[in-house]
């Protein structure tokens, strides 16, 4: 999933079995195998945002959660 800031994106939650529309980007990387500039993104619905973040944080992966489409980033 890749989108320009402010671009409309239709995505479903990355949680196994969930088909809900995503509203969040969970950005993470595994520092043991990814360079600092390599960031992976999962989509998350409101219900699973914290679950996915906590799952990654428990593994000591750097994690950031942002709105799926952040309109403030589109303003230059």
mmCIF file of the N, C-alpha and C atoms, coordinates in Angstrom:
data_MODEL
# 
_entry.id   MODEL 
# 
loop_
_atom_site.group_PDB 
_atom_site.id 
_atom_site.type_symbol 
_atom_site.label_atom_id 
_atom_site.label_alt_id 
_atom_site.label_comp_id 
_atom_site.label_asym_id 
_atom_site.label_entity_id 
_atom_site.label_seq_id 
_atom_site.pdbx_PDB_ins_code 
_atom_site.Cartn_x 
_atom_site.Cartn_y 
_atom_site.Cartn_z 
_atom_site.occupancy 
_atom_site.B_iso_or_equiv 
_atom_site.pdbx_formal_charge 
_atom_site.auth_seq_id 
_atom_site.auth_comp_id 
_atom_site.auth_asym_id 
_atom_site.auth_atom_id 
_atom_site.pdbx_PDB_model_num 
ATOM 1   N N  . UNK A 1 1  ? 0.839   -1.162  0.000  1.00 0.00 ? 1  UNK A N  1 
ATOM 2   C CA . UNK A 1 1  ? 0.000   0.000   0.000  1.00 0.00 ? 1  UNK A CA 1 
ATOM 3   C C  . UNK A 1 1  ? 0.889   1.233   0.000  1.00 0.00 ? 1  UNK A C  1 
ATOM 4   N N  . UNK A 1 2  ? 0.759   2.044   -0.993 1.00 0.00 ? 2  UNK A N  1 
ATOM 5   C CA . UNK A 1 2  ? 1.541   3.266   -1.066 1.00 0.00 ? 2  UNK A CA 1 
ATOM 6   C C  . UNK A 1 2  ? 0.662   4.355   -1.653 1.00 0.00 ? 2  UNK A C  1 
ATOM 7   N N  . UNK A 1 3  ? 0.690   5.509   -1.013 1.00 0.00 ? 3  UNK A N  1 
ATOM 8   C CA . UNK A 1 3  ? -0.131  6.614   -1.496 1.00 0.00 ? 3  UNK A CA 1 
ATOM 9   C C  . UNK A 1 3  ? 0.571   7.918   -1.207 1.00 0.00 ? 3  UNK A C  1 
ATOM 10  N N  . UNK A 1 4  ? 0.294   8.889   -2.040 1.00 0.00 ? 4  UNK A N  1 
ATOM 11  C CA . UNK A 1 4  ? 0.806   10.224  -1.795 1.00 0.00 ? 4  UNK A CA 1 
ATOM 12  C C  . UNK A 1 4  ? 0.015   10.836  -0.646 1.00 0.00 ? 4  UNK A C  1 
ATOM 13  N N  . UNK A 1 5  ? 0.637   11.673  0.174  1.00 0.00 ? 5  UNK A N  1 
ATOM 14  C CA . UNK A 1 5  ? -0.089  12.331  1.252  1.00 0.00 ? 5  UNK A CA 1 
ATOM 15  C C  . UNK A 1 5  ? -1.300  13.064  0.711  1.00 0.00 ? 5  UNK A C  1 
ATOM 16  N N  . UNK A 1 6  ? -2.428  12.935  1.400  1.00 0.00 ? 6  UNK A N  1 
ATOM 17  C CA . UNK A 1 6  ? -3.647  13.614  0.994  1.00 0.00 ? 6  UNK A CA 1 
ATOM 18  C C  . UNK A 1 6  ? -4.432  12.882  -0.070 1.00 0.00 ? 6  UNK A C  1 
ATOM 19  N N  . UNK A 1 7  ? -3.874  11.829  -0.649 1.00 0.00 ? 7  UNK A N  1 
ATOM 20  C CA . UNK A 1 7  ? -4.555  11.070  -1.693 1.00 0.00 ? 7  UNK A CA 1 
ATOM 21  C C  . UNK A 1 7  ? -5.589  10.147  -1.064 1.00 0.00 ? 7  UNK A C  1 
ATOM 22  N N  . UNK A 1 8  ? -6.750  10.004  -1.697 1.00 0.00 ? 8  UNK A N  1 
ATOM 23  C CA . UNK A 1 8  ? -7.781  9.101   -1.205 1.00 0.00 ? 8  UNK A CA 1 
ATOM 24  C C  . UNK A 1 8  ? -7.318  7.662   -1.422 1.00 0.00 ? 8  UNK A C  1 
ATOM 25  N N  . UNK A 1 9  ? -7.447  6.872   -0.380 1.00 0.00 ? 9  UNK A N  1 
ATOM 26  C CA . UNK A 1 9  ? -7.008  5.487   -0.439 1.00 0.00 ? 9  UNK A CA 1 
ATOM 27  C C  . UNK A 1 9  ? -8.122  4.594   0.086  1.00 0.00 ? 9  UNK A C  1 
ATOM 28  N N  . UNK A 1 10 ? -8.465  3.533   -0.654 1.00 0.00 ? 10 UNK A N  1 
ATOM 29  C CA . UNK A 1 10 ? -9.380  2.520   -0.166 1.00 0.00 ? 10 UNK A CA 1 
ATOM 30  C C  . UNK A 1 10 ? -8.535  1.329   0.218  1.00 0.00 ? 10 UNK A C  1 
ATOM 31  N N  . UNK A 1 11 ? -8.497  1.023   1.505  1.00 0.00 ? 11 UNK A N  1 
ATOM 32  C CA . UNK A 1 11 ? -7.697  -0.096  1.989  1.00 0.00 ? 11 UNK A CA 1 
ATOM 33  C C  . UNK A 1 11 ? -8.488  -0.823  3.065  1.00 0.00 ? 11 UNK A C  1 
ATOM 34  N N  . UNK A 1 12 ? -8.197  -2.105  3.215  1.00 0.00 ? 12 UNK A N  1 
ATOM 35  C CA . UNK A 1 12 ? -8.808  -2.873  4.278  1.00 0.00 ? 12 UNK A CA 1 
ATOM 36  C C  . UNK A 1 12 ? -7.765  -3.158  5.349  1.00 0.00 ? 12 UNK A C  1 
ATOM 37  N N  . UNK A 1 13 ? -8.244  -3.417  6.521  1.00 0.00 ? 13 UNK A N  1 
ATOM 38  C CA . UNK A 1 13 ? -7.389  -3.674  7.671  1.00 0.00 ? 13 UNK A CA 1 
ATOM 39  C C  . UNK A 1 13 ? -6.487  -4.885  7.412  1.00 0.00 ? 13 UNK A C  1 
ATOM 40  N N  . UNK A 1 14 ? -5.248  -4.803  7.890  1.00 0.00 ? 14 UNK A N  1 
ATOM 41  C CA . UNK A 1 14 ? -4.280  -5.883  7.718  1.00 0.00 ? 14 UNK A CA 1 
ATOM 42  C C  . UNK A 1 14 ? -4.425  -6.990  8.760  1.00 0.00 ? 14 UNK A C  1 
ATOM 43  N N  . UNK A 1 15 ? -5.237  -6.801  9.772  1.00 0.00 ? 15 UNK A N  1 
ATOM 44  C CA . UNK A 1 15 ? -5.444  -7.833  10.795 1.00 0.00 ? 15 UNK A CA 1 
ATOM 45  C C  . UNK A 1 15 ? -6.086  -9.055  10.138 1.00 0.00 ? 15 UNK A C  1 
ATOM 46  N N  . UNK A 1 16 ? -5.538  -10.223 10.411 1.00 0.00 ? 16 UNK A N  1 
ATOM 47  C CA . UNK A 1 16 ? -6.038  -11.462 9.811  1.00 0.00 ? 16 UNK A CA 1 
ATOM 48  C C  . UNK A 1 16 ? -7.546  -11.596 10.042 1.00 0.00 ? 16 UNK A C  1 
ATOM 49  N N  . UNK A 1 17 ? -8.265  -11.835 8.950  1.00 0.00 ? 17 UNK A N  1 
ATOM 50  C CA . UNK A 1 17 ? -9.702  -12.050 9.020  1.00 0.00 ? 17 UNK A CA 1 
ATOM 51  C C  . UNK A 1 17 ? -10.547 -10.792 9.046  1.00 0.00 ? 17 UNK A C  1 
ATOM 52  N N  . UNK A 1 18 ? -9.943  -9.637  9.179  1.00 0.00 ? 18 UNK A N  1 
ATOM 53  C CA . UNK A 1 18 ? -10.700 -8.385  9.229  1.00 0.00 ? 18 UNK A CA 1 
ATOM 54  C C  . UNK A 1 18 ? -10.859 -7.827  7.815  1.00 0.00 ? 18 UNK A C  1 
ATOM 55  N N  . UNK A 1 19 ? -12.058 -7.452  7.473  1.00 0.00 ? 19 UNK A N  1 
ATOM 56  C CA . UNK A 1 19 ? -12.331 -6.855  6.165  1.00 0.00 ? 19 UNK A CA 1 
ATOM 57  C C  . UNK A 1 19 ? -12.817 -5.419  6.310  1.00 0.00 ? 19 UNK A C  1 
ATOM 58  N N  . UNK A 1 20 ? -12.656 -4.842  7.482  1.00 0.00 ? 20 UNK A N  1 
ATOM 59  C CA . UNK A 1 20 ? -13.119 -3.471  7.734  1.00 0.00 ? 20 UNK A CA 1 
ATOM 60  C C  . UNK A 1 20 ? -12.253 -2.464  6.981  1.00 0.00 ? 20 UNK A C  1 
ATOM 61  N N  . UNK A 1 21 ? -12.834 -1.339  6.623  1.00 0.00 ? 21 UNK A N  1 
ATOM 62  C CA . UNK A 1 21 ? -12.047 -0.284  5.976  1.00 0.00 ? 21 UNK A CA 1 
ATOM 63  C C  . UNK A 1 21 ? -10.969 0.229   6.934  1.00 0.00 ? 21 UNK A C  1 
ATOM 64  N N  . UNK A 1 22 ? -9.801  0.471   6.394  1.00 0.00 ? 22 UNK A N  1 
ATOM 65  C CA . UNK A 1 22 ? -8.690  0.981   7.203  1.00 0.00 ? 22 UNK A CA 1 
ATOM 66  C C  . UNK A 1 22 ? -8.785  2.494   7.320  1.00 0.00 ? 22 UNK A C  1 
ATOM 67  N N  . UNK A 1 23 ? -8.359  2.989   8.476  1.00 0.00 ? 23 UNK A N  1 
ATOM 68  C CA . UNK A 1 23 ? -8.308  4.428   8.716  1.00 0.00 ? 23 UNK A CA 1 
ATOM 69  C C  . UNK A 1 23 ? -6.917  4.852   9.172  1.00 0.00 ? 23 UNK A C  1 
ATOM 70  N N  . UNK A 1 24 ? -6.030  3.876   9.408  1.00 0.00 ? 24 UNK A N  1 
ATOM 71  C CA . UNK A 1 24 ? -4.711  4.143   9.978  1.00 0.00 ? 24 UNK A CA 1 
ATOM 72  C C  . UNK A 1 24 ? -3.617  3.427   9.213  1.00 0.00 ? 24 UNK A C  1 
ATOM 73  N N  . UNK A 1 25 ? -2.417  4.042   9.234  1.00 0.00 ? 25 UNK A N  1 
ATOM 74  C CA . UNK A 1 25 ? -1.194  3.406   8.732  1.00 0.00 ? 25 UNK A CA 1 
ATOM 75  C C  . UNK A 1 25 ? -0.361  3.043   9.950  1.00 0.00 ? 25 UNK A C  1 
ATOM 76  N N  . UNK A 1 26 ? 0.039   1.791   10.035 1.00 0.00 ? 26 UNK A N  1 
ATOM 77  C CA . UNK A 1 26 ? 0.948   1.348   11.086 1.00 0.00 ? 26 UNK A CA 1 
ATOM 78  C C  . UNK A 1 26 ? 2.287   1.134   10.384 1.00 0.00 ? 26 UNK A C  1 
ATOM 79  N N  . UNK A 1 27 ? 3.218   2.049   10.596 1.00 0.00 ? 27 UNK A N  1 
ATOM 80  C CA . UNK A 1 27 ? 4.511   2.023   9.910  1.00 0.00 ? 27 UNK A CA 1 
ATOM 81  C C  . UNK A 1 27 ? 5.543   1.403   10.842 1.00 0.00 ? 27 UNK A C  1 
ATOM 82  N N  . UNK A 1 28 ? 6.285   0.442   10.331 1.00 0.00 ? 28 UNK A N  1 
ATOM 83  C CA . UNK A 1 28 ? 7.226   -0.284  11.182 1.00 0.00 ? 28 UNK A CA 1 
ATOM 84  C C  . UNK A 1 28 ? 8.383   -0.830  10.371 1.00 0.00 ? 28 UNK A C  1 
ATOM 85  N N  . UNK A 1 29 ? 9.391   -1.314  11.100 1.00 0.00 ? 29 UNK A N  1 
ATOM 86  C CA . UNK A 1 29 ? 10.496  -2.010  10.463 1.00 0.00 ? 29 UNK A CA 1 
ATOM 87  C C  . UNK A 1 29 ? 11.124  -2.962  11.466 1.00 0.00 ? 29 UNK A C  1 
ATOM 88  N N  . UNK A 1 30 ? 11.736  -3.983  10.951 1.00 0.00 ? 30 UNK A N  1 
ATOM 89  C CA . UNK A 1 30 ? 12.480  -4.929  11.769 1.00 0.00 ? 30 UNK A CA 1 
ATOM 90  C C  . UNK A 1 30 ? 13.941  -4.507  11.701 1.00 0.00 ? 30 UNK A C  1 
ATOM 91  N N  . UNK A 1 31 ? 14.483  -3.909  12.756 1.00 0.00 ? 31 UNK A N  1 
ATOM 92  C CA . UNK A 1 31 ? 15.845  -3.382  12.689 1.00 0.00 ? 31 UNK A CA 1 
ATOM 93  C C  . UNK A 1 31 ? 16.913  -4.463  12.512 1.00 0.00 ? 31 UNK A C  1 
ATOM 94  N N  . UNK A 1 32 ? 16.563  -5.714  12.775 1.00 0.00 ? 32 UNK A N  1 
ATOM 95  C CA . UNK A 1 32 ? 17.536  -6.797  12.575 1.00 0.00 ? 32 UNK A CA 1 
ATOM 96  C C  . UNK A 1 32 ? 17.758  -7.111  11.094 1.00 0.00 ? 32 UNK A C  1 
ATOM 97  N N  . UNK A 1 33 ? 16.773  -6.805  10.263 1.00 0.00 ? 33 UNK A N  1 
ATOM 98  C CA . UNK A 1 33 ? 16.919  -7.136  8.835  1.00 0.00 ? 33 UNK A CA 1 
ATOM 99  C C  . UNK A 1 33 ? 16.679  -5.958  7.887  1.00 0.00 ? 33 UNK A C  1 
ATOM 100 N N  . UNK A 1 34 ? 16.131  -4.835  8.389  1.00 0.00 ? 34 UNK A N  1 
ATOM 101 C CA . UNK A 1 34 ? 15.845  -3.685  7.534  1.00 0.00 ? 34 UNK A CA 1 
ATOM 102 C C  . UNK A 1 34 ? 16.735  -2.505  7.902  1.00 0.00 ? 34 UNK A C  1 
ATOM 103 N N  . UNK A 1 35 ? 17.246  -1.832  6.887  1.00 0.00 ? 35 UNK A N  1 
ATOM 104 C CA . UNK A 1 35 ? 17.984  -0.578  7.106  1.00 0.00 ? 35 UNK A CA 1 
ATOM 105 C C  . UNK A 1 35 ? 17.011  0.475   7.639  1.00 0.00 ? 35 UNK A C  1 
ATOM 106 N N  . UNK A 1 36 ? 17.538  1.535   8.208  1.00 0.00 ? 36 UNK A N  1 
ATOM 107 C CA . UNK A 1 36 ? 16.710  2.581   8.816  1.00 0.00 ? 36 UNK A CA 1 
ATOM 108 C C  . UNK A 1 36 ? 15.737  3.220   7.830  1.00 0.00 ? 36 UNK A C  1 
ATOM 109 N N  . UNK A 1 37 ? 16.076  3.226   6.552  1.00 0.00 ? 37 UNK A N  1 
ATOM 110 C CA . UNK A 1 37 ? 15.191  3.844   5.563  1.00 0.00 ? 37 UNK A CA 1 
ATOM 111 C C  . UNK A 1 37 ? 14.147  2.876   5.004  1.00 0.00 ? 37 UNK A C  1 
ATOM 112 N N  . UNK A 1 38 ? 14.150  1.636   5.441  1.00 0.00 ? 38 UNK A N  1 
ATOM 113 C CA . UNK A 1 38 ? 13.185  0.629   4.968  1.00 0.00 ? 38 UNK A CA 1 
ATOM 114 C C  . UNK A 1 38 ? 12.033  0.541   5.961  1.00 0.00 ? 38 UNK A C  1 
ATOM 115 N N  . UNK A 1 39 ? 10.885  1.088   5.591  1.00 0.00 ? 39 UNK A N  1 
ATOM 116 C CA . UNK A 1 39 ? 9.713   1.085   6.465  1.00 0.00 ? 39 UNK A CA 1 
ATOM 117 C C  . UNK A 1 39 ? 8.595   0.317   5.785  1.00 0.00 ? 39 UNK A C  1 
ATOM 118 N N  . UNK A 1 40 ? 7.985   -0.587  6.518  1.00 0.00 ? 40 UNK A N  1 
ATOM 119 C CA . UNK A 1 40 ? 6.842   -1.344  6.013  1.00 0.00 ? 40 UNK A CA 1 
ATOM 120 C C  . UNK A 1 40 ? 5.575   -0.709  6.565  1.00 0.00 ? 40 UNK A C  1 
ATOM 121 N N  . UNK A 1 41 ? 4.459   -0.899  5.882  1.00 0.00 ? 41 UNK A N  1 
ATOM 122 C CA . UNK A 1 41 ? 3.194   -0.300  6.305  1.00 0.00 ? 41 UNK A CA 1 
ATOM 123 C C  . UNK A 1 41 ? 2.094   -1.338  6.328  1.00 0.00 ? 41 UNK A C  1 
ATOM 124 N N  . UNK A 1 42 ? 1.381   -1.385  7.435  1.00 0.00 ? 42 UNK A N  1 
ATOM 125 C CA . UNK A 1 42 ? 0.143   -2.158  7.541  1.00 0.00 ? 42 UNK A CA 1 
ATOM 126 C C  . UNK A 1 42 ? -0.996  -1.173  7.637  1.00 0.00 ? 42 UNK A C  1 
ATOM 127 N N  . UNK A 1 43 ? -2.142  -1.541  7.101  1.00 0.00 ? 43 UNK A N  1 
ATOM 128 C CA . UNK A 1 43 ? -3.351  -0.737  7.236  1.00 0.00 ? 43 UNK A CA 1 
ATOM 129 C C  . UNK A 1 43 ? -4.125  -1.261  8.446  1.00 0.00 ? 43 UNK A C  1 
ATOM 130 N N  . UNK A 1 44 ? -4.800  -0.360  9.151  1.00 0.00 ? 44 UNK A N  1 
ATOM 131 C CA . UNK A 1 44 ? -5.547  -0.774  10.338 1.00 0.00 ? 44 UNK A CA 1 
ATOM 132 C C  . UNK A 1 44 ? -6.875  -0.041  10.435 1.00 0.00 ? 44 UNK A C  1 
ATOM 133 N N  . UNK A 1 45 ? -7.891  -0.770  10.860 1.00 0.00 ? 45 UNK A N  1 
ATOM 134 C CA . UNK A 1 45 ? -9.173  -0.143  11.177 1.00 0.00 ? 45 UNK A CA 1 
ATOM 135 C C  . UNK A 1 45 ? -9.079  0.401   12.602 1.00 0.00 ? 45 UNK A C  1 
ATOM 136 N N  . UNK A 1 46 ? -10.089 1.144   13.021 1.00 0.00 ? 46 UNK A N  1 
ATOM 137 C CA . UNK A 1 46 ? -10.076 1.705   14.376 1.00 0.00 ? 46 UNK A CA 1 
ATOM 138 C C  . UNK A 1 46 ? -9.972  0.610   15.435 1.00 0.00 ? 46 UNK A C  1 
ATOM 139 N N  . UNK A 1 47 ? -10.689 -0.496  15.226 1.00 0.00 ? 47 UNK A N  1 
ATOM 140 C CA . UNK A 1 47 ? -10.707 -1.580  16.214 1.00 0.00 ? 47 UNK A CA 1 
ATOM 141 C C  . UNK A 1 47 ? -9.346  -2.253  16.390 1.00 0.00 ? 47 UNK A C  1 
ATOM 142 N N  . UNK A 1 48 ? -8.577  -2.396  15.304 1.00 0.00 ? 48 UNK A N  1 
ATOM 143 C CA . UNK A 1 48 ? -7.327  -3.157  15.366 1.00 0.00 ? 48 UNK A CA 1 
ATOM 144 C C  . UNK A 1 48 ? -6.058  -2.304  15.372 1.00 0.00 ? 48 UNK A C  1 
ATOM 145 N N  . UNK A 1 49 ? -6.194  -0.993  15.359 1.00 0.00 ? 49 UNK A N  1 
ATOM 146 C CA . UNK A 1 49 ? -5.018  -0.111  15.352 1.00 0.00 ? 49 UNK A CA 1 
ATOM 147 C C  . UNK A 1 49 ? -4.087  -0.406  16.531 1.00 0.00 ? 49 UNK A C  1 
ATOM 148 N N  . UNK A 1 50 ? -4.620  -0.424  17.735 1.00 0.00 ? 50 UNK A N  1 
ATOM 149 C CA . UNK A 1 50 ? -3.785  -0.652  18.912 1.00 0.00 ? 50 UNK A CA 1 
ATOM 150 C C  . UNK A 1 50 ? -3.238  -2.075  18.944 1.00 0.00 ? 50 UNK A C  1 
ATOM 151 N N  . UNK A 1 51 ? -4.052  -3.052  18.527 1.00 0.00 ? 51 UNK A N  1 
ATOM 152 C CA . UNK A 1 51 ? -3.596  -4.442  18.499 1.00 0.00 ? 51 UNK A CA 1 
ATOM 153 C C  . UNK A 1 51 ? -2.365  -4.592  17.603 1.00 0.00 ? 51 UNK A C  1 
ATOM 154 N N  . UNK A 1 52 ? -2.436  -4.052  16.390 1.00 0.00 ? 52 UNK A N  1 
ATOM 155 C CA . UNK A 1 52 ? -1.316  -4.179  15.459 1.00 0.00 ? 52 UNK A CA 1 
ATOM 156 C C  . UNK A 1 52 ? -0.088  -3.416  15.962 1.00 0.00 ? 52 UNK A C  1 
ATOM 157 N N  . UNK A 1 53 ? -0.305  -2.215  16.495 1.00 0.00 ? 53 UNK A N  1 
ATOM 158 C CA . UNK A 1 53 ? 0.811   -1.451  17.055 1.00 0.00 ? 53 UNK A CA 1 
ATOM 159 C C  . UNK A 1 53 ? 1.469   -2.210  18.201 1.00 0.00 ? 53 UNK A C  1 
ATOM 160 N N  . UNK A 1 54 ? 0.671   -2.726  19.121 1.00 0.00 ? 54 UNK A N  1 
ATOM 161 C CA . UNK A 1 54 ? 1.199   -3.442  20.278 1.00 0.00 ? 54 UNK A CA 1 
ATOM 162 C C  . UNK A 1 54 ? 1.908   -4.734  19.872 1.00 0.00 ? 54 UNK A C  1 
ATOM 163 N N  . UNK A 1 55 ? 1.390   -5.424  18.869 1.00 0.00 ? 55 UNK A N  1 
ATOM 164 C CA . UNK A 1 55 ? 2.014   -6.650  18.360 1.00 0.00 ? 55 UNK A CA 1 
ATOM 165 C C  . UNK A 1 55 ? 3.451   -6.367  17.902 1.00 0.00 ? 55 UNK A C  1 
ATOM 166 N N  . UNK A 1 56 ? 3.626   -5.288  17.164 1.00 0.00 ? 56 UNK A N  1 
ATOM 167 C CA . UNK A 1 56 ? 4.952   -4.924  16.667 1.00 0.00 ? 56 UNK A CA 1 
ATOM 168 C C  . UNK A 1 56 ? 5.847   -4.373  17.769 1.00 0.00 ? 56 UNK A C  1 
ATOM 169 N N  . UNK A 1 57 ? 5.293   -3.543  18.631 1.00 0.00 ? 57 UNK A N  1 
ATOM 170 C CA . UNK A 1 57 ? 6.078   -2.960  19.719 1.00 0.00 ? 57 UNK A CA 1 
ATOM 171 C C  . UNK A 1 57 ? 6.576   -4.039  20.679 1.00 0.00 ? 57 UNK A C  1 
ATOM 172 N N  . UNK A 1 58 ? 5.807   -5.099  20.879 1.00 0.00 ? 58 UNK A N  1 
ATOM 173 C CA . UNK A 1 58 ? 6.217   -6.194  21.762 1.00 0.00 ? 58 UNK A CA 1 
ATOM 174 C C  . UNK A 1 58 ? 7.455   -6.905  21.235 1.00 0.00 ? 58 UNK A C  1 
ATOM 175 N N  . UNK A 1 59 ? 7.708   -6.771  19.939 1.00 0.00 ? 59 UNK A N  1 
ATOM 176 C CA . UNK A 1 59 ? 8.883   -7.369  19.307 1.00 0.00 ? 59 UNK A CA 1 
ATOM 177 C C  . UNK A 1 59 ? 10.031  -6.372  19.190 1.00 0.00 ? 59 UNK A C  1 
ATOM 178 N N  . UNK A 1 60 ? 9.871   -5.235  19.845 1.00 0.00 ? 60 UNK A N  1 
ATOM 179 C CA . UNK A 1 60 ? 10.876  -4.159  19.832 1.00 0.00 ? 60 UNK A CA 1 
ATOM 180 C C  . UNK A 1 60 ? 11.118  -3.579  18.448 1.00 0.00 ? 60 UNK A C  1 
ATOM 181 N N  . UNK A 1 61 ? 10.089  -3.598  17.603 1.00 0.00 ? 61 UNK A N  1 
ATOM 182 C CA . UNK A 1 61 ? 10.190  -2.967  16.295 1.00 0.00 ? 61 UNK A CA 1 
ATOM 183 C C  . UNK A 1 61 ? 9.812   -1.500  16.442 1.00 0.00 ? 61 UNK A C  1 
ATOM 184 N N  . UNK A 1 62 ? 10.541  -0.586  15.807 1.00 0.00 ? 62 UNK A N  1 
ATOM 185 C CA . UNK A 1 62 ? 10.104  0.812   15.790 1.00 0.00 ? 62 UNK A CA 1 
ATOM 186 C C  . UNK A 1 62 ? 8.750   0.907   15.074 1.00 0.00 ? 62 UNK A C  1 
ATOM 187 N N  . UNK A 1 63 ? 7.790   1.570   15.698 1.00 0.00 ? 63 UNK A N  1 
ATOM 188 C CA . UNK A 1 63 ? 6.421   1.644   15.174 1.00 0.00 ? 63 UNK A CA 1 
ATOM 189 C C  . UNK A 1 63 ? 5.922   3.081   15.253 1.00 0.00 ? 63 UNK A C  1 
ATOM 190 N N  . UNK A 1 64 ? 5.225   3.510   14.209 1.00 0.00 ? 64 UNK A N  1 
ATOM 191 C CA . UNK A 1 64 ? 4.533   4.804   14.213 1.00 0.00 ? 64 UNK A CA 1 
ATOM 192 C C  . UNK A 1 64 ? 3.136   4.573   13.647 1.00 0.00 ? 64 UNK A C  1 
ATOM 193 N N  . UNK A 1 65 ? 2.149   5.231   14.231 1.00 0.00 ? 65 UNK A N  1 
ATOM 194 C CA . UNK A 1 65 ? 0.777   5.130   13.742 1.00 0.00 ? 65 UNK A CA 1 
ATOM 195 C C  . UNK A 1 65 ? 0.351   6.508   13.264 1.00 0.00 ? 65 UNK A C  1 
ATOM 196 N N  . UNK A 1 66 ? -0.145  6.554   12.035 1.00 0.00 ? 66 UNK A N  1 
ATOM 197 C CA . UNK A 1 66 ? -0.577  7.815   11.432 1.00 0.00 ? 66 UNK A CA 1 
ATOM 198 C C  . UNK A 1 66 ? -1.919  7.584   10.736 1.00 0.00 ? 66 UNK A C  1 
ATOM 199 N N  . UNK A 1 67 ? -2.680  8.652   10.549 1.00 0.00 ? 67 UNK A N  1 
ATOM 200 C CA . UNK A 1 67 ? -3.912  8.487   9.760  1.00 0.00 ? 67 UNK A CA 1 
ATOM 201 C C  . UNK A 1 67 ? -3.566  7.941   8.369  1.00 0.00 ? 67 UNK A C  1 
ATOM 202 N N  . UNK A 1 68 ? -4.442  7.118   7.844  1.00 0.00 ? 68 UNK A N  1 
ATOM 203 C CA . UNK A 1 68 ? -4.203  6.543   6.518  1.00 0.00 ? 68 UNK A CA 1 
ATOM 204 C C  . UNK A 1 68 ? -3.987  7.644   5.493  1.00 0.00 ? 68 UNK A C  1 
ATOM 205 N N  . UNK A 1 69 ? -4.814  8.666   5.553  1.00 0.00 ? 69 UNK A N  1 
ATOM 206 C CA . UNK A 1 69 ? -4.657  9.837   4.702  1.00 0.00 ? 69 UNK A CA 1 
ATOM 207 C C  . UNK A 1 69 ? -4.580  11.037  5.621  1.00 0.00 ? 69 UNK A C  1 
ATOM 208 N N  . UNK A 1 70 ? -3.425  11.656  5.667  1.00 0.00 ? 70 UNK A N  1 
ATOM 209 C CA . UNK A 1 70 ? -3.201  12.800  6.547  1.00 0.00 ? 70 UNK A CA 1 
ATOM 210 C C  . UNK A 1 70 ? -3.293  14.075  5.713  1.00 0.00 ? 70 UNK A C  1 
ATOM 211 N N  . UNK A 1 71 ? -4.435  14.745  5.798  1.00 0.00 ? 71 UNK A N  1 
ATOM 212 C CA . UNK A 1 71 ? -4.648  15.954  5.006  1.00 0.00 ? 71 UNK A CA 1 
ATOM 213 C C  . UNK A 1 71 ? -3.666  17.062  5.348  1.00 0.00 ? 71 UNK A C  1 
ATOM 214 N N  . UNK A 1 72 ? -3.131  17.070  6.562  1.00 0.00 ? 72 UNK A N  1 
ATOM 215 C CA . UNK A 1 72 ? -2.195  18.135  6.925  1.00 0.00 ? 72 UNK A CA 1 
ATOM 216 C C  . UNK A 1 72 ? -0.889  17.983  6.148  1.00 0.00 ? 72 UNK A C  1 
ATOM 217 N N  . UNK A 1 73 ? -0.540  16.752  5.744  1.00 0.00 ? 73 UNK A N  1 
ATOM 218 C CA . UNK A 1 73 ? 0.681   16.546  4.965  1.00 0.00 ? 73 UNK A CA 1 
ATOM 219 C C  . UNK A 1 73 ? 0.528   17.080  3.545  1.00 0.00 ? 73 UNK A C  1 
ATOM 220 N N  . UNK A 1 74 ? -0.713  17.166  3.079  1.00 0.00 ? 74 UNK A N  1 
ATOM 221 C CA . UNK A 1 74 ? -0.950  17.618  1.707  1.00 0.00 ? 74 UNK A CA 1 
ATOM 222 C C  . UNK A 1 74 ? -0.753  19.124  1.575  1.00 0.00 ? 74 UNK A C  1 
ATOM 223 N N  . UNK A 1 75 ? -0.804  19.841  2.690  1.00 0.00 ? 75 UNK A N  1 
ATOM 224 C CA . UNK A 1 75 ? -0.624  21.285  2.648  1.00 0.00 ? 75 UNK A CA 1 
ATOM 225 C C  . UNK A 1 75 ? 0.875   21.593  2.613  1.00 0.00 ? 75 UNK A C  1 
ATOM 226 N N  . UNK A 1 76 ? 1.302   22.313  1.614  1.00 0.00 ? 76 UNK A N  1 
ATOM 227 C CA . UNK A 1 76 ? 2.736   22.613  1.479  1.00 0.00 ? 76 UNK A CA 1 
ATOM 228 C C  . UNK A 1 76 ? 2.971   24.094  1.594  1.00 0.00 ? 76 UNK A C  1 
# 
